Amino acid sequence: MQTIVRKSIGIDIAKATFTAGLATSYSNATIITSEVVPFQNSKTGFNQLLKWVGKSKASLGELVFVMEATGIYYEPLAYHLSKLHLQVAVLLPNKVKHYAKSLNVKSKTDVIDARTIAQMGAERSLKLWQPPSPILKQLRELTRLYTDLNAFTNRLQAIQAGNEPLAFIVHSTESVIKKLDSEIKKWVKQIEKLIQSESWLQQKVEKLMTIKGVGLITVAIVVAETQGFKLINNAKQLASYAGYDVVETQSGSSIKKRSRISKKGNSRIRAALHFPALVASRHNQNFKGGVSKDQSEQSL
């Protein structure tokens, strides 16, 4: 009789819904997957998920709930399960992609993705997820508000720079921009204060700021969005997580299209690193020639 090695709930999650499937691995290296069930991405859906798991006769204590780090959509469920002291694993999307490729899975649907994630969790011993520290959670909230305010200010300035804008528009946007600039300065001070409140965080930020072209806000955004690099083990993973990994389209031995970045990742990190990357390409010998004029002008 074959014994059970590991049980996993694979979850493919989106903004409003998620799908979940159960996979069980056995001592003879076989893996059996169950049906995949849809749920609402809400507390009601979370409770329904746990009831569904209970009906499958799987013990919650022996299960690992596996999901991708897709934007912020996975967080409410991950926090909910963690508070119940259940095992949670959060994977970078590129890891799931590579695993699916190893299985020769070519189609991509919610059902297929949930099964693939469940199978990965049943087959492998995954690193368990821990909620980010309260200070990193606060840092992310502050940096996100800062970037949103800054982006809105830039849009207003673009309106002012338009061809012969109406006088009342110029006057109105000037007062709004002035107010926003004042608020942005306040948020920068709050970010600085928060970083200085923890020595380990301040040391991490100061170390990263030694990189040419990288400033406080850029570092704060990257640290916050990666949970202090908890999700990241190396530079390649960071590039993929931010959507800076290079994609090539080939036909035979010739490349039909120029290389491009995938843009399938955390857009906030990508935006924060855009100008520092250009500085590195111009001043660092290791990067010179790696970014063409066309590439540098790609939209984020």
N, C-alpha and C positions, 0 to 999 in steps of 0.2 A: 504493500500500500504506500502510495506516494504521500509525503508530508508537505504541508503548506510552508513555504519559505517567507513570503511577503504578500501583503494585500495593499492595494493602492486605489485611491479615488482620483481619477484624472479629471481636471476641470478646465474647460475652455470658456473663458469669461469675456463678456463684452459690457457695454455701458448699462444696458437694461436687463440683460438675461445672461445665464450661463448654462452650459450643459455638463453633465457629469456621468462618468462611467466607472465601473469597478473592474479591476484586473487582479488576478491571483496567480502568483508564480509557485511552482511545485519543485520538489527536489529532483525530479527527472528533467528539469530545465524547460518544461512546458509552461505556457502562460495562457490562461483562459480569461476572456473579457466578457462582461455582461452587456445588457442593453444600455443605451445612453438615454438619459432623461433630461428634459429642459426644466429650468427653474428661473424665477425672477431674481434679479440681483438686488435683493432687499432682505430685511430681517425675516420677513415671512418666507421668502425663498430659502434662506439659510436653515430655518427650522424644518421646512419641508425636506431639504436635503438630508438632514440628520434622521428624520423619520424614515425616509427611503432607505438610507444605509441600514437602519435598524431592521427593516423588513428583509434585507438581504442576509440576515443572520451573521453579519460581520461585526466583530467587537470593535467599538470605537477606539479602544486603547491600542489595538494592534494595527490600525490603519494609518497610512500617511496620505494626507490630502495634498495633491500636487497641482500646481497652477503656474502659468507664465506671468512674468512681470510685465503685464500689458498696461502701459500708462499708469493710471491710479485706480483702474476699475477693479483690480484684484484685491485692493487693500481692505475694503469693508469686510469681505468674507474672510480674508486671512486674519484680521484682527479678531473677528467673531470666534473663529475656531481656536485661535491662540488663547483667548480669554477662558475658553472651556478646557484648556490644557490638552488640546489635541495636537497631534503632530502635523506640521505644515511644511511643505517644501515649495519654495518659489524659484523658478528657473528662468534664466535669460532666454528670450525667444530664439536666439541663434543655436542654443544647445538643443532645444526641441526640434528645430529645423534640421540640424545635423543628424539627430537620432532618427527622425522620420525618413531622411535620405538613406540611412543605413538599412532601413526596412523596405526600401524601394517604394515608399508611399508617395504617389505623385499627385493625387487629388487632395483638395483642401476644403473641408466643410467643418461645421461645428462638431458633428458627430465623429468624423474621422479624427479631428484634432484631439477631442476628449479621449478617444480610445488610445491614440498614440501616446498621450501624456500619461494615461493610466498604466499602459504597458511599460513605459519607461520607469515609472515609480515602482512597479512590481519587479522589474528586472534588476534595477540598480539601487544601491544603498545611497540615498541622496542626503546632502547636507540640509539639516532642518533650519527653517526660517525663524528668526527672532524679530519681534517688532523693533523698529528703530528707537533709539533713546529719545526721551521727551525733548531734549535740546535739539536733536537733529530734526525732529518733527517741527519744532518751532522755527528752526532755521529755514526749512523748506517753505513754510507758510510765508515767512518774511521775504525770502528771495523771489517767490512767485508773485507776490503782490508788487514788489519792486519792479520786476520785469514787465508786468501788466501795465503799471502806471507809466513806465518809460516808453512802452510801445504805443500807448495812447497819446502821449505827448508828441512822439515822432509823427503820428498820423495827423495831429492838429498842425504841426509845423509844415507838413507837406501841403495841407490845405492853404495855409498862408502863402506858400511859395508858388501856388498855382497862377495861371495867367489871369491877371487883373481881377483878383477876388473882390467881392463886394466889401465896402467899407465896414459895414456892421459885422460881417463875418470876421474880418481882421481884428476889429476891436474886441469882439466876443471871445475869440480864440486866444487873444493875448492875455486876457484876464484869467482864463481857464489854465493856460500854460503856466502862468506865474504861480497860481495856486498849486498846480501839480508839481512844479519844481520844488516848491516849499515842502510838500508832502514827501517827495522822493528823498530829499535831504534828511528828513526825519527818519525814514525807513533805513537809510544807509547807516545812520547813527545807531539805530536799534540793532542792525545786523552786526556792527562792530562791537557793540556792548555785549551781545549774546555770545559772540566768538570769544571775547576776552573773559567771559564768566567761567570757562572751563579750560584749564591749562592744556589738556590733551588736544582739544579742538584748536586752540590758538597755535600750538606747535605744528599741527598738521597743516593749517592754513599758511603759516609763515614759511614752512618748507616749500609748499607748492608755489608760493609767490616769488620764489627765487628764479622761477622759469621766466625767461625774457618774454615780455608782452602780456603777461598774466597778472591781473589785478585782483583786488580783494573781492569784488562782486563776482567775477568769473569763478574764482576758487570757491566762494561760498555756494554758488549755484551747483557746481559739480559735486562738491562734498555732500550737499543736501540731497540732490537728486539720486546719488548712488548710495545713500544711507551710510555715509562715511566710508565708502568703498566696500561695504559688506557684500554687495552683490558682484563685485568685480575682483578678479584675481590677477589680471595682467592688462597691458595696454591694448592688446587685440580685442579683448572682451569689452573694454571701455569704448573703443571705436565702433564696435558692433552695436552696443547698447545705445549709443548716441546716433546711430544711423550713418556713421562715417566710414563704414566698410565699403570697399571698392567692388563694383559690379562690372563684369565684362560680358558682352554679347559676342559669341564667336560662331563662325560657320566654317567647319573644316579647320584648316590651319591659319585662316585669316580672320582678323577681327573686323566685323562689319560696322560696329558702332564704337565710338570712343568710350573709354572708361568713365564711370560716373559713380558718385556715392549713392548708396541705396536709399538713404533718407528714411529707412524703416527703423525708427528708434526714438529715443527721448529728444524731442525737438528743442526743449529748453537747454539741454546740454549742448546740442549742436549749435544753437544760436549763440550761446555764451562763448563757445570755443572758435567761432568763425574768424573773428579778427585776430585773436592770438595765433591761430593756425597760419594765417597769412603772414604775420610777423615772423613766425618760425621758418616759413618757406623762403623768406627773403634774407634772414640773418643767420640762420643755423645751417652750417655746411652739410649736415646730414639730411636736410630737407630741401636744399636748393635744387631747383629744377624739377621738383616733384609736383608742383602746382602750376599749371599753365594759366594764362590770362583768362581763357574761357572757363576753366574750372573754378577760378577764384570768383568769377562773377555768377556762378550758379546760385539760383535762389535757394533759400533754406527751407 
